[in-house]
Amino acid sequence: MMTSHDTLSEVLKLAAAHFSVPREQLTPDDDFFKTLGINSLQALDLLTRLEQHFHIELPDYELQGVSDFRTLAERIQSRL
């Protein structure tokens, strides 16, 4: 089973790859909308990729107000 740290690391790695930014530029507490310069449609695309990668489904209500990588990883971890 993945630890919270492993999950967070995977989320950051996948986000960096998906948006073609160096992994080193992303920190756990970054607001992914601001840091990646993305809109809500692009965030949904990332979310879909994360759900497929982790083989989970995240309901919309669990993601309302989530905009940083750490909280996103916590929500994913709770579904693993």
A tleap script that builds the chain and sets N, CA, C and O, in Angstrom:
source leaprc.protein.ff14SB
mol = sequence {
  NMET MET THR SER HIE ASP THR LEU SER GLU
  VAL LEU LYS LEU ALA ALA ALA HIE PHE SER
  VAL PRO ARG GLU GLN LEU THR PRO ASP ASP
  ASP PHE PHE LYS THR LEU GLY ILE ASN SER
  LEU GLN ALA LEU ASP LEU LEU THR ARG LEU
  GLU GLN HIE PHE HIE ILE GLU LEU PRO ASP
  TYR GLU LEU GLN GLY VAL SER ASP PHE ARG
  THR LEU ALA GLU ARG ILE GLN SER ARG CLEU
}
set mol.1.N position { 0.843 -1.197 0.000 }
set mol.1.CA position { 0.000 0.000 0.000 }
set mol.1.C position { 0.884 1.256 0.000 }
set mol.1.O position { 1.933 1.307 0.642 }
set mol.2.N position { 0.425 2.243 -0.731 }
set mol.2.CA position { 1.181 3.492 -0.821 }
set mol.2.C position { 1.008 4.315 0.453 }
set mol.2.O position { -0.062 4.337 1.061 }
set mol.3.N position { 2.079 4.984 0.835 }
set mol.3.CA position { 1.991 5.907 1.961 }
set mol.3.C position { 1.492 7.262 1.442 }
set mol.3.O position { 1.440 7.487 0.233 }
set mol.4.N position { 1.134 8.143 2.348 }
set mol.4.CA position { 0.705 9.494 1.960 }
set mol.4.C position { 1.819 10.212 1.203 }
set mol.4.O position { 1.563 10.930 0.236 }
set mol.5.N position { 3.050 10.013 1.650 }
set mol.5.CA position { 4.196 10.634 0.989 }
set mol.5.C position { 4.338 10.118 -0.444 }
set mol.5.O position { 4.591 10.897 -1.363 }
set mol.6.N position { 4.176 8.800 -0.635 }
set mol.6.CA position { 4.259 8.205 -1.971 }
set mol.6.C position { 3.185 8.774 -2.887 }
set mol.6.O position { 3.448 9.100 -4.044 }
set mol.7.N position { 1.973 8.889 -2.355 }
set mol.7.CA position { 0.856 9.405 -3.143 }
set mol.7.C position { 1.120 10.844 -3.563 }
set mol.7.O position { 0.915 11.203 -4.722 }
set mol.8.N position { 1.574 11.665 -2.626 }
set mol.8.CA position { 1.878 13.057 -2.924 }
set mol.8.C position { 2.974 13.146 -3.986 }
set mol.8.O position { 2.879 13.949 -4.915 }
set mol.9.N position { 3.989 12.339 -3.852 }
set mol.9.CA position { 5.087 12.333 -4.811 }
set mol.9.C position { 4.591 11.959 -6.209 }
set mol.9.O position { 4.992 12.577 -7.195 }
set mol.10.N position { 3.730 10.961 -6.296 }
set mol.10.CA position { 3.160 10.544 -7.582 }
set mol.10.C position { 2.295 11.646 -8.191 }
set mol.10.O position { 2.367 11.891 -9.395 }
set mol.11.N position { 1.481 12.309 -7.377 }
set mol.11.CA position { 0.630 13.395 -7.861 }
set mol.11.C position { 1.498 14.502 -8.458 }
set mol.11.O position { 1.214 14.994 -9.550 }
set mol.12.N position { 2.541 14.889 -7.753 }
set mol.12.CA position { 3.430 15.941 -8.243 }
set mol.12.C position { 4.133 15.517 -9.530 }
set mol.12.O position { 4.256 16.304 -10.469 }
set mol.13.N position { 4.587 14.280 -9.562 }
set mol.13.CA position { 5.281 13.772 -10.744 }
set mol.13.C position { 4.350 13.735 -11.956 }
set mol.13.O position { 4.734 14.143 -13.052 }
set mol.14.N position { 3.130 13.247 -11.755 }
set mol.14.CA position { 2.171 13.164 -12.859 }
set mol.14.C position { 1.736 14.546 -13.338 }
set mol.14.O position { 1.597 14.766 -14.541 }
set mol.15.N position { 1.521 15.473 -12.416 }
set mol.15.CA position { 1.135 16.835 -12.797 }
set mol.15.C position { 2.257 17.494 -13.599 }
set mol.15.O position { 1.997 18.157 -14.604 }
set mol.16.N position { 3.480 17.317 -13.164 }
set mol.16.CA position { 4.624 17.904 -13.875 }
set mol.16.C position { 4.715 17.343 -15.293 }
set mol.16.O position { 4.915 18.088 -16.253 }
set mol.17.N position { 4.568 16.033 -15.412 }
set mol.17.CA position { 4.646 15.404 -16.736 }
set mol.17.C position { 3.483 15.842 -17.624 }
set mol.17.O position { 3.673 16.137 -18.804 }
set mol.18.N position { 2.287 15.883 -17.057 }
set mol.18.CA position { 1.082 16.220 -17.818 }
set mol.18.C position { 1.149 17.639 -18.379 }
set mol.18.O position { 0.697 17.888 -19.497 }
set mol.19.N position { 1.705 18.556 -17.615 }
set mol.19.CA position { 1.756 19.954 -18.049 }
set mol.19.C position { 3.157 20.394 -18.480 }
set mol.19.O position { 3.420 21.584 -18.654 }
set mol.20.N position { 4.049 19.419 -18.649 }
set mol.20.CA position { 5.401 19.674 -19.164 }
set mol.20.C position { 6.145 20.769 -18.396 }
set mol.20.O position { 6.699 21.698 -18.982 }
set mol.21.N position { 6.140 20.630 -17.071 }
set mol.21.CA position { 6.920 21.539 -16.231 }
set mol.21.C position { 7.899 20.698 -15.413 }
set mol.21.O position { 7.611 19.542 -15.103 }
set mol.22.N position { 9.044 21.265 -15.065 }
set mol.22.CA position { 9.996 20.510 -14.244 }
set mol.22.C position { 9.385 20.166 -12.882 }
set mol.22.O position { 8.782 21.023 -12.235 }
set mol.23.N position { 9.538 18.937 -12.460 }
set mol.23.CA position { 8.996 18.472 -11.181 }
set mol.23.C position { 9.497 19.346 -10.036 }
set mol.23.O position { 8.768 19.576 -9.070 }
set mol.24.N position { 10.723 19.831 -10.132 }
set mol.24.CA position { 11.326 20.629 -9.067 }
set mol.24.C position { 10.597 21.956 -8.851 }
set mol.24.O position { 10.743 22.575 -7.797 }
set mol.25.N position { 9.818 22.394 -9.835 }
set mol.25.CA position { 9.094 23.658 -9.712 }
set mol.25.C position { 7.828 23.520 -8.877 }
set mol.25.O position { 7.242 24.524 -8.475 }
set mol.26.N position { 7.400 22.291 -8.611 }
set mol.26.CA position { 6.145 22.065 -7.890 }
set mol.26.C position { 6.399 21.676 -6.448 }
set mol.26.O position { 7.239 20.821 -6.164 }
set mol.27.N position { 5.667 22.309 -5.533 }
set mol.27.CA position { 5.750 21.949 -4.117 }
set mol.27.C position { 4.370 21.506 -3.642 }
set mol.27.O position { 3.363 21.871 -4.250 }
set mol.28.N position { 4.309 20.728 -2.569 }
set mol.28.CA position { 3.031 20.198 -2.094 }
set mol.28.C position { 1.962 21.250 -1.819 }
set mol.28.O position { 0.777 20.990 -2.027 }
set mol.29.N position { 2.357 22.421 -1.359 }
set mol.29.CA position { 1.361 23.421 -0.984 }
set mol.29.C position { 1.063 24.434 -2.089 }
set mol.29.O position { 0.350 25.412 -1.866 }
set mol.30.N position { 1.610 24.196 -3.273 }
set mol.30.CA position { 1.314 25.067 -4.415 }
set mol.30.C position { -0.151 24.975 -4.804 }
set mol.30.O position { -0.752 23.901 -4.775 }
set mol.31.N position { -0.710 26.113 -5.167 }
set mol.31.CA position { -2.038 26.161 -5.781 }
set mol.31.C position { -1.828 25.748 -7.236 }
set mol.31.O position { -1.183 26.467 -7.998 }
set mol.32.N position { -2.372 24.590 -7.624 }
set mol.32.CA position { -2.060 24.103 -8.963 }
set mol.32.C position { -2.641 24.974 -10.069 }
set mol.32.O position { -2.099 24.994 -11.174 }
set mol.33.N position { -3.724 25.694 -9.805 }
set mol.33.CA position { -4.254 26.609 -10.822 }
set mol.33.C position { -3.246 27.721 -11.122 }
set mol.33.O position { -2.993 28.049 -12.281 }
set mol.34.N position { -2.679 28.292 -10.063 }
set mol.34.CA position { -1.730 29.395 -10.229 }
set mol.34.C position { -0.360 28.906 -10.705 }
set mol.34.O position { 0.218 29.468 -11.635 }
set mol.35.N position { 0.150 27.863 -10.066 }
set mol.35.CA position { 1.491 27.381 -10.388 }
set mol.35.C position { 1.577 26.844 -11.813 }
set mol.35.O position { 2.547 27.101 -12.527 }
set mol.36.N position { 0.558 26.101 -12.216 }
set mol.36.CA position { 0.570 25.519 -13.557 }
set mol.36.C position { -0.066 26.435 -14.597 }
set mol.36.O position { 0.053 26.200 -15.799 }
set mol.37.N position { -0.743 27.483 -14.122 }
set mol.37.CA position { -1.412 28.390 -15.039 }
set mol.37.C position { -2.541 27.711 -15.804 }
set mol.37.O position { -2.705 27.925 -17.006 }
set mol.38.N position { -3.318 26.889 -15.098 }
set mol.38.CA position { -4.367 26.118 -15.760 }
set mol.38.C position { -5.757 26.629 -15.384 }
set mol.38.O position { -5.931 27.346 -14.399 }
set mol.39.N position { -6.739 26.237 -16.197 }
set mol.39.CA position { -8.125 26.564 -15.898 }
set mol.39.C position { -8.829 25.313 -15.367 }
set mol.39.O position { -8.213 24.254 -15.245 }
set mol.40.N position { -10.100 25.438 -15.059 }
set mol.40.CA position { -10.822 24.323 -14.451 }
set mol.40.C position { -10.951 23.124 -15.399 }
set mol.40.O position { -10.967 21.981 -14.942 }
set mol.41.N position { -11.042 23.366 -16.689 }
set mol.41.CA position { -11.125 22.264 -17.646 }
set mol.41.C position { -9.816 21.473 -17.673 }
set mol.41.O position { -9.832 20.244 -17.737 }
set mol.42.N position { -8.697 22.174 -17.624 }
set mol.42.CA position { -7.397 21.503 -17.581 }
set mol.42.C position { -7.213 20.754 -16.263 }
set mol.42.O position { -6.595 19.690 -16.232 }
set mol.43.N position { -7.749 21.308 -15.177 }
set mol.43.CA position { -7.680 20.628 -13.878 }
set mol.43.C position { -8.489 19.338 -13.916 }
set mol.43.O position { -8.071 18.329 -13.348 }
set mol.44.N position { -9.647 19.360 -14.583 }
set mol.44.CA position { -10.456 18.148 -14.721 }
set mol.44.C position { -9.717 17.091 -15.537 }
set mol.44.O position { -9.802 15.899 -15.240 }
set mol.45.N position { -9.003 17.525 -16.551 }
set mol.45.CA position { -8.211 16.607 -17.361 }
set mol.45.C position { -7.140 15.929 -16.505 }
set mol.45.O position { -6.927 14.721 -16.600 }
set mol.46.N position { -6.472 16.725 -15.671 }
set mol.46.CA position { -5.475 16.168 -14.754 }
set mol.46.C position { -6.130 15.206 -13.772 }
set mol.46.O position { -5.595 14.132 -13.495 }
set mol.47.N position { -7.270 15.589 -13.253 }
set mol.47.CA position { -7.972 14.738 -12.299 }
set mol.47.C position { -8.330 13.391 -12.919 }
set mol.47.O position { -8.175 12.350 -12.281 }
set mol.48.N position { -8.803 13.411 -14.147 }
set mol.48.CA position { -9.132 12.169 -14.848 }
set mol.48.C position { -7.899 11.285 -14.974 }
set mol.48.O position { -7.964 10.074 -14.764 }
set mol.49.N position { -6.790 11.898 -15.316 }
set mol.49.CA position { -5.544 11.133 -15.436 }
set mol.49.C position { -5.128 10.542 -14.084 }
set mol.49.O position { -4.675 9.399 -14.020 }
set mol.50.N position { -5.280 11.312 -13.014 }
set mol.50.CA position { -4.939 10.811 -11.674 }
set mol.50.C position { -5.861 9.666 -11.269 }
set mol.50.O position { -5.407 8.671 -10.703 }
set mol.51.N position { -7.147 9.805 -11.556 }
set mol.51.CA position { -8.092 8.729 -11.224 }
set mol.51.C position { -7.718 7.442 -11.953 }
set mol.51.O position { -7.764 6.358 -11.372 }
set mol.52.N position { -7.351 7.563 -13.213 }
set mol.52.CA position { -6.948 6.380 -13.985 }
set mol.52.C position { -5.653 5.790 -13.446 }
set mol.52.O position { -5.520 4.571 -13.340 }
set mol.53.N position { -4.714 6.635 -13.111 }
set mol.53.CA position { -3.421 6.169 -12.603 }
set mol.53.C position { -3.574 5.407 -11.282 }
set mol.53.O position { -2.966 4.355 -11.086 }
set mol.54.N position { -4.384 5.950 -10.395 }
set mol.54.CA position { -4.545 5.348 -9.068 }
set mol.54.C position { -5.701 4.344 -9.008 }
set mol.54.O position { -5.922 3.711 -7.976 }
set mol.55.N position { -6.438 4.201 -10.116 }
set mol.55.CA position { -7.578 3.277 -10.178 }
set mol.55.C position { -8.618 3.581 -9.106 }
set mol.55.O position { -9.057 2.700 -8.367 }
set mol.56.N position { -8.997 4.854 -9.045 }
set mol.56.CA position { -9.993 5.305 -8.071 }
set mol.56.C position { -10.982 6.231 -8.763 }
set mol.56.O position { -10.790 6.613 -9.918 }
set mol.57.N position { -12.035 6.584 -8.048 }
set mol.57.CA position { -12.952 7.609 -8.519 }
set mol.57.C position { -13.147 8.605 -7.390 }
set mol.57.O position { -13.466 8.230 -6.261 }
set mol.58.N position { -12.952 9.870 -7.705 }
set mol.58.CA position { -13.112 10.925 -6.715 }
set mol.58.C position { -14.399 11.682 -7.006 }
set mol.58.O position { -14.517 12.317 -8.054 }
set mol.59.N position { -15.362 11.627 -6.099 }
set mol.59.CA position { -16.602 12.380 -6.315 }
set mol.59.C position { -16.346 13.889 -6.289 }
set mol.59.O position { -15.473 14.373 -5.569 }
set mol.60.N position { -17.114 14.611 -7.080 }
set mol.60.CA position { -16.961 16.063 -7.176 }
set mol.60.C position { -17.009 16.750 -5.816 }
set mol.60.O position { -16.245 17.680 -5.558 }
set mol.61.N position { -17.912 16.287 -4.943 }
set mol.61.CA position { -18.068 16.959 -3.646 }
set mol.61.C position { -16.804 16.871 -2.801 }
set mol.61.O position { -16.583 17.722 -1.939 }
set mol.62.N position { -15.966 15.853 -3.030 }
set mol.62.CA position { -14.714 15.739 -2.266 }
set mol.62.C position { -13.644 16.694 -2.773 }
set mol.62.O position { -12.648 16.939 -2.092 }
set mol.63.N position { -13.850 17.230 -3.962 }
set mol.63.CA position { -12.823 18.067 -4.571 }
set mol.63.C position { -13.176 19.541 -4.575 }
set mol.63.O position { -12.368 20.365 -5.002 }
set mol.64.N position { -14.349 19.888 -4.115 }
set mol.64.CA position { -14.733 21.297 -4.080 }
set mol.64.C position { -13.781 22.061 -3.169 }
set mol.64.O position { -13.552 21.677 -2.022 }
set mol.65.N position { -13.243 23.130 -3.692 }
set mol.65.CA position { -12.344 23.966 -2.909 }
set mol.65.C position { -10.912 23.469 -2.847 }
set mol.65.O position { -10.057 24.137 -2.265 }
set mol.66.N position { -10.626 22.310 -3.434 }
set mol.66.CA position { -9.267 21.771 -3.417 }
set mol.66.C position { -8.471 22.426 -4.546 }
set mol.66.O position { -8.857 22.353 -5.713 }
set mol.67.N position { -7.366 23.061 -4.190 }
set mol.67.CA position { -6.546 23.678 -5.232 }
set mol.67.C position { -5.046 23.497 -4.983 }
set mol.67.O position { -4.225 24.035 -5.725 }
set mol.68.N position { -4.689 22.739 -3.939 }
set mol.68.CA position { -3.261 22.488 -3.715 }
set mol.68.C position { -2.968 20.995 -3.818 }
set mol.68.O position { -3.837 20.157 -3.578 }
set mol.69.N position { -1.740 20.686 -4.175 }
set mol.69.CA position { -1.353 19.297 -4.414 }
set mol.69.C position { -1.466 18.428 -3.158 }
set mol.69.O position { -1.856 17.263 -3.245 }
set mol.70.N position { -1.133 18.981 -2.008 }
set mol.70.CA position { -1.171 18.196 -0.769 }
set mol.70.C position { -2.591 17.712 -0.459 }
set mol.70.O position { -2.800 16.539 -0.150 }
set mol.71.N position { -3.559 18.622 -0.543 }
set mol.71.CA position { -4.946 18.239 -0.253 }
set mol.71.C position { -5.471 17.263 -1.300 }
set mol.71.O position { -6.192 16.322 -0.970 }
set mol.72.N position { -5.112 17.485 -2.551 }
set mol.72.CA position { -5.514 16.562 -3.606 }
set mol.72.C position { -4.962 15.169 -3.328 }
set mol.72.O position { -5.682 14.179 -3.455 }
set mol.73.N position { -3.702 15.089 -2.953 }
set mol.73.CA position { -3.088 13.803 -2.635 }
set mol.73.C position { -3.763 13.139 -1.430 }
set mol.73.O position { -3.929 11.919 -1.403 }
set mol.74.N position { -4.151 13.948 -0.433 }
set mol.74.CA position { -4.850 13.399 0.734 }
set mol.74.C position { -6.186 12.777 0.326 }
set mol.74.O position { -6.555 11.708 0.814 }
set mol.75.N position { -6.912 13.456 -0.576 }
set mol.75.CA position { -8.209 12.937 -1.038 }
set mol.75.C position { -8.001 11.619 -1.800 }
set mol.75.O position { -8.779 10.676 -1.654 }
set mol.76.N position { -6.947 11.571 -2.608 }
set mol.76.CA position { -6.629 10.350 -3.347 }
set mol.76.C position { -6.256 9.238 -2.367 }
set mol.76.O position { -6.737 8.111 -2.482 }
set mol.77.N position { -5.403 9.564 -1.413 }
set mol.77.CA position { -4.953 8.575 -0.430 }
set mol.77.C position { -6.130 7.957 0.331 }
set mol.77.O position { -6.112 6.768 0.650 }
set mol.78.N position { -7.136 8.757 0.615 }
set mol.78.CA position { -8.293 8.246 1.367 }
set mol.78.C position { -9.103 7.237 0.562 }
set mol.78.O position { -9.903 6.491 1.128 }
set mol.79.N position { -8.903 7.210 -0.749 }
set mol.79.CA position { -9.616 6.278 -1.626 }
set mol.79.C position { -8.826 5.023 -1.950 }
set mol.79.O position { -9.368 4.077 -2.522 }
set mol.80.N position { -7.542 5.007 -1.586 }
set mol.80.CA position { -6.706 3.845 -1.911 }
set mol.80.C position { -6.929 2.693 -0.965 }
set mol.80.O position { -6.299 1.646 -1.109 }
savepdb mol mol.pdb
quit
